[in-house]
Amino acid sequence: MKVLICKLRDSTYEKLKVWRTKLGLEEKDWGDFFDYITREVHFWEPLTETLTRRTLEKLLPLWCENFAINLQKIRNGKALNDLVGYGKNKPAIVVGAGPSLYKNRHLQLLAKSDFDGIVLISDRVLIDSLKSGVTPEKFDIIVGTVDGNRDLIWRHYNDPIVDKYGDRLKAVFASTAAPNAAERAEKAGIEIYWYNPPLDDWRRNESLTRLMGMMTKTEKRPKGIGVLRSGGQVGCGLNIMAHAVLGCKKTALIGIDCGYLPETPIEKTDYYKQLLAMVKGNINEVKKYFKKIYNPYFKCECLVDFMFDSYREIWMETIHAFPPDHVVYNCTEGGCLFGKDIPCMRFEDFLNHYKNDLSRYVLKAE
């Protein structure tokens, strides 16, 4: 324990007292206050934070440029705000691009069902979903796009089958998403609803998120467009939207693995090259950032790198924050997303019984 003795200006001391009060720590001693305000200061930077920081530094100019290009569409178009209550008390299904989606043929299973809720699809699997029979002729579909990559994301909308069904599809786009993806979606007739991603603490006067919100203000929307967290993954954002925006009461997850098939070579995983560069080519060091997690509900293993492990924690924290009357069912029949507040069940059981009590179909860990 260290004792700190220093001289402060009277004004600085008064500011610290105000800060302590705003944090609700006025009854605590100064040691507790300093512990709290330094809680995110590390003696070394965790690898996930290093990559997050580097990603932000690398992509921030692109995101800002994308936002500037998209701004006129945003101000003249629809916003996430317009979807508030759209799925009130309805069930939802969030479709991710994980390997279990294809291994278990869940798109085909969904296509044959009579599901009458909201189907929320990650843009990466939009074309596959439509080609599998998950179309707006039968389902109420909303697509999600977050990524700002102009070389990749527009391809998720660039297919004749998207043009065929586009005028009956809705899509939610981050304001920083690739402009050419938005153009391609609009060309197909898709109705876009815009939102701002939280890039920093919006409560700060110098916040970029706050500035972006101010720039989207219009006479129709004096407070600007809504903000939606995605947890680093479009699927996580769609899951949050199902509850917080649409008002859905129960959600099933398919294709949300938070990892790779157990037999996947680590050299073929998403962050292998970045990891290898960071540890200066030491393959043994790279291996330390991978592990296999056994899923006791679906009786399978899942290969997880440090980023997917981080995403998994975000999913867990997000779902744990939902109120008890909104239940998220993991129906992937694979992956590593399990634990408190996340009941697991077979997707077929969800589709057949979602209108009733599902508790009898929840799997037990083995």
C-alpha positions in Angstrom: 0.0 0.0 0.0 1.4 3.4 -1.0 0.6 6.7 0.6 0.4 9.6 -1.8 1.1 13.1 -0.6 1.0 15.9 -3.1 0.0 19.6 -3.4 -3.1 20.4 -5.5 -4.6 23.7 -6.5 -7.8 24.4 -4.7 -9.7 24.4 -8.1 -8.2 21.0 -8.9 -9.3 19.5 -5.6 -12.8 20.9 -6.0 -13.0 19.3 -9.5 -11.9 15.9 -8.1 -14.6 16.2 -5.5 -17.2 16.9 -8.2 -15.9 14.0 -10.3 -16.1 11.6 -7.3 -19.7 12.7 -6.6 -20.7 12.2 -10.3 -19.4 8.7 -10.1 -21.4 8.0 -7.0 -18.3 7.5 -4.9 -18.7 10.5 -2.5 -19.1 8.1 0.5 -15.9 6.2 -0.5 -12.4 7.2 0.4 -10.0 8.7 -2.1 -8.2 5.4 -2.6 -11.4 3.8 -3.9 -11.9 6.7 -6.3 -8.4 6.4 -7.8 -8.8 2.6 -8.1 -12.0 3.2 -10.1 -10.6 5.9 -12.5 -7.5 3.8 -13.2 -9.4 0.5 -13.7 -8.7 0.4 -17.4 -5.0 1.3 -17.1 -2.8 -1.8 -17.7 0.9 -2.4 -17.0 0.9 -4.2 -20.4 -1.7 -4.0 -23.1 -3.7 -7.2 -23.6 -3.4 -8.6 -27.1 -7.1 -8.1 -27.9 -6.8 -4.4 -26.9 -3.7 -4.1 -29.0 -5.5 -5.4 -32.1 -8.6 -3.4 -31.4 -6.4 -0.2 -31.1 -4.5 -1.0 -34.2 -7.7 -1.8 -36.1 -9.2 1.5 -35.0 -6.1 3.4 -36.0 -6.0 1.7 -39.4 -9.7 1.9 -40.2 -10.8 5.2 -38.7 -9.9 7.2 -41.8 -11.9 4.8 -43.9 -14.9 4.9 -41.6 -14.9 8.7 -41.5 -14.7 8.8 -45.3 -17.5 6.3 -45.6 -19.6 8.3 -43.2 -19.1 11.5 -45.2 -20.1 9.7 -48.5 -23.1 8.2 -46.8 -24.3 11.3 -45.0 -26.7 12.6 -47.7 -28.4 9.2 -47.9 -28.6 9.1 -44.1 -30.1 12.5 -43.7 -32.7 11.9 -46.5 -33.3 8.2 -45.7 -34.8 6.1 -43.0 -33.2 5.3 -39.7 -33.1 2.5 -37.1 -35.4 4.7 -35.1 -38.2 3.9 -37.6 -38.0 0.2 -36.7 -38.8 0.7 -33.0 -41.5 -1.8 -32.0 -41.6 -3.4 -35.5 -41.4 -6.9 -34.1 -43.1 -6.3 -30.8 -43.8 -9.6 -29.0 -42.8 -11.6 -32.1 -40.1 -14.3 -32.2 -36.9 -13.7 -34.1 -34.1 -15.7 -35.7 -30.6 -14.3 -36.1 -28.6 -16.0 -38.9 -24.8 -15.8 -38.7 -22.2 -17.2 -41.1 -20.6 -19.7 -38.8 -19.7 -23.2 -40.1 -22.6 -24.9 -38.2 -25.1 -23.1 -40.4 -23.9 -25.2 -43.4 -22.9 -28.4 -41.5 -26.4 -28.7 -40.0 -28.3 -27.4 -43.1 -30.2 -24.9 -41.0 -31.0 -22.6 -43.9 -32.8 -25.5 -45.6 -34.6 -26.3 -42.4 -35.8 -22.7 -42.0 -36.9 -22.5 -45.6 -39.2 -25.5 -45.1 -40.7 -24.1 -41.9 -43.8 -21.9 -41.2 -41.9 -19.5 -39.0 -43.8 -16.2 -38.8 -41.4 -14.0 -36.9 -38.6 -11.7 -37.9 -35.5 -13.3 -39.7 -32.4 -11.2 -39.1 -29.6 -12.1 -41.6 -25.9 -11.2 -41.6 -25.1 -9.8 -45.0 -22.4 -12.4 -45.6 -25.1 -15.1 -45.8 -27.8 -13.1 -47.6 -27.2 -14.7 -51.0 -27.0 -18.2 -49.6 -30.1 -17.6 -47.6 -32.2 -16.5 -50.6 -30.9 -19.4 -52.7 -31.8 -21.8 -50.0 -35.4 -20.7 -50.0 -35.3 -18.2 -47.1 -37.0 -15.4 -49.2 -39.4 -12.5 -48.5 -42.1 -14.5 -50.2 -42.4 -16.4 -47.0 -40.4 -14.6 -44.3 -40.1 -11.0 -42.9 -36.3 -10.4 -43.5 -34.0 -7.7 -42.3 -30.3 -7.8 -43.3 -27.5 -6.3 -41.3 -24.3 -4.6 -42.6 -21.6 -3.2 -40.4 -18.3 -3.5 -42.3 -16.7 -0.6 -44.1 -14.7 -2.7 -46.5 -15.5 -1.4 -50.0 -13.8 -4.3 -51.8 -15.8 -7.0 -50.0 -19.1 -6.0 -48.6 -20.9 -4.9 -51.8 -20.4 -8.4 -53.1 -22.9 -9.7 -50.5 -25.6 -7.8 -52.4 -24.3 -8.3 -55.9 -26.3 -11.2 -57.2 -29.4 -11.6 -59.5 -31.3 -13.3 -56.6 -30.8 -10.2 -54.5 -32.2 -8.1 -57.4 -35.2 -10.5 -57.6 -36.2 -10.1 -54.0 -34.6 -6.7 -53.1 -37.8 -4.6 -53.2 -39.2 -6.8 -50.4 -36.1 -6.7 -48.2 -35.1 -4.3 -45.4 -31.5 -3.7 -44.3 -29.9 -1.9 -41.4 -26.6 -0.2 -42.2 -24.0 1.3 -40.0 -23.3 4.9 -41.1 -19.7 3.9 -41.6 -20.5 0.9 -43.8 -19.1 0.7 -47.3 -20.9 3.2 -49.6 -20.8 1.0 -52.6 -22.6 -1.7 -50.6 -25.4 0.7 -49.8 -25.6 1.8 -53.5 -25.8 -1.9 -54.6 -28.4 -2.6 -52.0 -30.5 0.4 -53.1 -30.1 -0.6 -56.8 -31.7 -3.9 -55.8 -34.6 -2.1 -54.3 -33.7 -2.8 -50.6 -35.0 -0.3 -48.1 -32.1 0.8 -45.9 -32.4 1.9 -42.3 -29.3 3.8 -41.0 -27.7 3.9 -37.5 -24.5 5.1 -36.0 -22.0 2.7 -34.4 -20.5 3.8 -31.1 -16.9 4.5 -31.9 -16.1 6.1 -28.5 -17.7 7.5 -25.3 -20.5 9.7 -26.7 -20.7 11.6 -23.4 -17.5 13.4 -24.0 -17.6 16.7 -25.8 -14.9 15.7 -28.2 -16.6 12.4 -29.0 -16.7 11.3 -32.6 -19.9 9.3 -32.0 -21.5 12.4 -30.6 -20.4 14.5 -33.6 -21.7 11.9 -36.0 -25.1 12.0 -34.2 -25.2 15.8 -34.5 -24.4 15.7 -38.2 -27.4 13.3 -38.8 -29.9 15.7 -37.2 -32.7 16.9 -39.4 -36.0 18.6 -38.9 -37.6 15.1 -39.0 -35.0 13.7 -36.5 -33.9 16.5 -34.2 -31.9 14.1 -32.2 -30.2 12.4 -35.1 -30.3 8.7 -36.0 -30.0 5.9 -33.4 -26.9 4.3 -32.1 -26.5 0.5 -32.1 -23.7 -1.6 -30.6 -22.6 -4.6 -32.6 -20.0 -6.1 -30.3 -17.6 -6.4 -33.2 -19.9 -8.7 -35.1 -23.0 -8.0 -37.2 -24.8 -11.0 -35.7 -24.3 -9.6 -32.2 -25.7 -6.2 -33.3 -28.8 -8.0 -34.9 -29.4 -9.9 -31.7 -29.3 -6.6 -29.6 -31.6 -5.0 -32.2 -34.1 -7.8 -32.0 -34.7 -7.0 -28.3 -33.8 -3.3 -27.8 -35.3 -2.0 -31.1 -37.8 -4.4 -32.6 -39.2 -5.5 -29.3 -39.0 -9.3 -30.0 -39.7 -11.6 -27.1 -37.6 -14.7 -27.9 -34.7 -15.1 -30.3 -33.0 -18.2 -31.8 -29.4 -18.1 -33.0 -28.1 -20.2 -35.9 -24.7 -19.9 -37.5 -23.4 -18.0 -34.4 -20.5 -20.2 -33.6 -17.9 -17.8 -32.1 -15.2 -20.1 -33.5 -14.1 -22.6 -36.1 -14.7 -26.3 -36.8 -12.3 -28.2 -34.5 -10.3 -29.7 -37.4 -9.6 -26.2 -39.0 -5.8 -25.6 -39.4 -4.8 -22.5 -37.4 -3.1 -21.2 -40.6 -6.5 -20.8 -42.1 -8.1 -18.8 -39.3 -8.9 -15.2 -39.6 -6.2 -13.6 -37.4 -3.3 -16.1 -37.9 -1.2 -13.8 -40.1 -1.6 -10.8 -37.8 -0.7 -12.9 -34.8 2.3 -14.3 -36.6 3.6 -10.8 -37.4 3.1 -9.7 -33.8 5.1 -12.5 -32.3 7.8 -12.1 -35.0 7.1 -15.4 -36.7 7.2 -17.6 -33.6 4.7 -20.3 -34.5 4.9 -21.8 -30.9 3.8 -18.4 -29.5 1.0 -18.2 -32.0 -0.4 -21.6 -30.8 -0.8 -20.1 -27.3 -3.6 -17.9 -28.6 -5.8 -20.9 -29.7 -7.7 -23.4 -27.7 -10.5 -25.9 -28.1 -13.7 -25.5 -26.1 -16.0 -28.5 -25.5 -19.7 -27.7 -25.8 -21.5 -30.0 -23.3 -24.9 -29.3 -24.7 -24.2 -30.1 -28.3 -21.4 -32.5 -27.5 -18.9 -31.0 -29.8 -15.6 -29.2 -29.8 -14.9 -25.7 -31.3 -11.6 -24.2 -32.2 -11.3 -20.7 -30.7 -8.7 -18.0 -31.2 -8.3 -15.0 -28.8 -10.6 -12.8 -30.9 -13.5 -15.2 -31.0 -12.9 -15.8 -27.3 -13.3 -12.1 -26.8 -16.5 -12.0 -29.0 -17.9 -14.9 -27.0 -17.5 -12.9 -23.8 -19.2 -10.0 -25.4 -22.1 -12.2 -26.4 -22.4 -13.6 -22.9 -22.4 -10.2 -21.3 -24.9 -8.8 -23.8 -27.4 -11.7 -23.3 -26.9 -11.6 -19.5 -28.0 -7.9 -19.6 -31.4 -8.7 -21.3 -34.5 -8.8 -19.1 -35.8 -12.2 -18.0 -38.8 -12.0 -20.4 -36.5 -11.9 -23.4 -34.8 -15.3 -23.9 -32.1 -16.1 -26.4 -31.9 -19.7 -27.5 -28.7 -21.1 -29.0 -29.9 -23.3 -31.8 -26.6 -23.5 -33.7 -26.0 -27.2 -32.7 -22.3 -26.3 -32.7 -19.9 -23.6 -31.6 -19.0 -22.5 -28.1 -21.7 -20.1 -27.1 -23.2 -21.6 -23.9 -23.5 -20.8 -20.3 -25.8 -19.0 -17.9 -28.8 -17.3 -19.5 -28.2 -19.1 -22.9 -30.4 -22.2 -23.1 -29.4 -24.5 -26.0 -31.8 -26.6 -28.1 -32.1 -28.2 -31.5 -33.2 -25.7 -34.2 -35.9 -28.1 -35.4 -37.4 -28.1 -31.9 -37.4 -24.3 -31.9 -39.2 -24.1 -35.2 -41.8 -26.6 -34.3 -42.6 -25.3 -30.8 -41.6 -21.6 -30.7 -45.2 -20.5 -30.2 -45.4 -22.5 -26.9 -43.4 -23.1 -23.8 -39.9 -24.2 -25.0 -38.5 -25.2 -21.6 -39.0 -29.0 -22.2 -36.8 -28.8 -25.3 -33.8 -27.2 -23.6 -30.8 -29.5 -23.6 -28.9 -30.5 -20.6 -25.1 -30.5 -20.4 -23.4 -33.9 -20.6 
